[in-house]
Amino acid sequence: MANDIHNSLVLVSGTAVPRLENDRDPKTFFTQRFPKSLIDEFLFMDSSADSERLLYQRSTVLLEQLHNSRGSSTLPIVFLAHGLGGFVVKQTLISATEEPRYRDIALHTSTILFFGASHRATPQMSWEHLYLRLLSASGSLPPHPLKLVQRLVEELEGVSASFRTISCSFDVVNFYEAGPHPLVSVRLGS
């Protein structure tokens, strides 16, 4: 079986979005379409969302999950990151390059696909605005979203700057959401 696996796909979601009736579980979806891939799924927002260094804490959990599931595998890793999950992936790879225990994860990462992930703030769109907007569109707000965003802002800026220094080590592809998402349109009354 191990010889039949071609790569390791790691799905990292920013927030849990309520699924439409005909939507499938992402892990099942990707397993059916990429049967020769090992699929790991990770969700940024869960019950541990109260940590002071949230991105670092969640990336450490992801690193440990990958380290345990991969063992000594040399399969290439492909990250698929959505929304805030993009920052978890960035922090994960920053930590993997710095920590010897996880260095093989950085060395075997070939590609990162970002879906709807912001990479920098602009004068017109601050980090706070970007992520409050993303969190509110998800329909799964944490108990204190403003406190969460305040804590995240410093981390987001630091992770963005640090990731720029290592991003040339990976193939990076960005997919931007150009129009309103049907679920978001319905929720926001557009």
C-alpha positions in Angstrom: 0.0 0.0 0.0 2.8 2.5 0.9 4.2 2.2 -2.6 0.9 3.2 -4.0 0.8 6.5 -2.2 2.3 9.4 -4.2 2.1 12.3 -1.8 0.7 13.6 1.4 -2.2 16.2 1.1 -2.7 18.3 4.2 -6.0 20.2 4.3 -5.9 23.2 6.7 -9.2 25.1 7.1 -9.5 28.5 8.7 -12.9 28.2 10.2 -15.7 25.6 10.2 -18.3 26.7 7.6 -21.7 25.1 7.8 -22.0 22.7 5.0 -24.8 22.9 2.4 -26.9 19.8 2.2 -25.1 18.4 -0.9 -21.6 19.3 0.4 -19.3 16.4 1.3 -16.7 16.2 4.0 -13.5 17.7 2.5 -11.3 14.7 3.6 -13.7 12.3 1.8 -13.9 14.5 -1.2 -10.1 14.6 -1.6 -9.7 11.0 -0.8 -12.0 10.0 -3.6 -10.4 12.3 -6.1 -6.8 11.6 -5.1 -6.8 8.0 -4.0 -3.0 7.7 -4.2 -2.6 10.5 -1.6 -2.3 10.3 2.2 -4.9 12.9 3.5 -4.5 14.8 6.8 -7.1 17.3 7.8 -6.7 20.1 10.3 -9.0 22.9 11.5 -7.6 26.2 12.8 -10.5 27.1 15.0 -11.5 24.6 17.7 -11.9 24.5 21.5 -8.2 25.6 22.0 -8.8 29.0 20.4 -8.0 30.8 23.7 -4.3 30.4 23.5 -2.2 33.6 23.8 0.0 32.6 20.8 -2.8 31.0 18.8 -1.0 30.6 15.5 2.1 29.2 17.1 0.1 26.9 19.3 -2.1 25.6 16.4 0.9 25.1 14.1 2.6 23.1 16.8 -0.4 20.8 17.1 -0.4 20.5 13.3 3.4 19.7 13.2 2.9 17.0 15.8 0.0 15.5 13.9 2.0 15.4 10.7 5.1 14.1 12.5 3.1 11.3 14.0 1.1 10.4 10.8 4.1 10.6 8.4 6.7 8.8 10.6 9.8 8.5 8.4 8.0 9.0 5.1 9.7 10.9 2.3 6.5 11.5 0.4 6.2 15.1 -0.9 3.8 17.2 1.1 1.2 19.4 -0.5 -0.7 21.9 1.8 -4.1 23.1 0.8 -4.9 26.1 3.1 -8.1 28.1 3.3 -8.6 31.5 5.0 -6.9 31.6 8.4 -5.6 28.1 7.7 -3.1 29.8 5.4 -1.4 31.4 8.4 -1.4 28.1 10.3 0.5 26.6 7.3 2.9 29.5 7.2 3.7 29.3 10.9 3.9 25.5 10.6 6.6 25.8 7.9 8.4 28.6 9.7 8.6 26.3 12.9 9.5 23.3 10.8 12.5 25.1 9.3 13.6 26.2 12.8 13.0 23.1 14.9 15.2 20.0 14.1 12.5 17.6 15.1 10.2 18.8 12.3 12.8 19.8 9.7 11.8 16.8 7.4 8.3 18.3 7.1 9.8 21.5 5.7 12.2 19.6 3.5 9.5 17.4 2.0 6.9 20.2 1.5 6.7 20.8 -2.3 3.6 22.9 -2.8 1.3 25.2 -0.9 -2.1 26.1 -2.4 -3.7 29.1 -0.7 -7.5 29.5 -1.1 -8.9 32.9 -0.1 -6.0 33.6 2.2 -4.8 37.1 2.8 -1.1 37.6 2.8 -0.8 41.2 3.9 -2.8 44.1 5.2 -3.3 47.2 3.2 -4.1 50.8 4.2 -7.7 50.1 2.9 -8.0 46.7 4.6 -6.4 46.2 8.0 -5.7 42.8 9.5 -8.5 43.4 12.0 -11.0 44.2 9.2 -9.9 41.2 7.1 -10.2 38.7 9.8 -13.3 40.0 11.5 -14.9 39.8 8.0 -13.7 36.3 7.5 -14.8 35.1 10.9 -18.2 36.7 10.6 -18.8 35.1 7.2 -18.0 31.7 8.5 -21.0 31.6 10.8 -18.9 30.1 13.6 -17.7 33.0 15.7 -15.6 32.3 18.8 -17.0 33.5 22.1 -14.9 36.8 22.0 -14.0 37.5 18.4 -12.6 41.0 19.0 -10.2 39.6 21.7 -9.1 36.9 19.3 -8.5 39.3 16.4 -6.5 41.7 18.7 -4.2 38.8 19.8 -3.9 37.6 16.2 -2.8 40.9 14.6 0.8 40.9 15.9 1.1 37.2 15.1 -0.3 37.8 11.5 2.3 40.5 10.8 5.2 38.5 12.2 4.2 35.3 10.4 3.8 37.2 7.1 7.2 38.7 7.3 8.9 35.5 8.4 7.2 33.4 5.7 8.4 35.8 3.0 12.0 34.8 3.8 11.3 31.0 3.3 8.5 31.0 0.7 11.0 30.7 -2.2 11.6 27.1 -1.0 8.1 26.0 -2.0 5.9 26.2 -5.0 3.2 28.6 -3.9 -0.2 29.0 -5.7 -2.8 31.5 -4.6 -6.5 31.3 -5.5 -8.5 34.5 -4.7 -12.3 34.7 -4.2 -13.3 37.3 -6.7 -17.0 37.3 -6.2 -19.4 36.7 -3.4 -19.7 33.2 -2.2 -23.3 31.9 -2.3 -23.3 31.0 1.3 -21.9 34.4 2.4 -24.3 36.3 0.1 -27.3 34.5 1.8 -25.9 35.2 5.3 -25.1 38.8 4.7 -28.4 39.5 2.8 -26.7 40.5 -0.5 
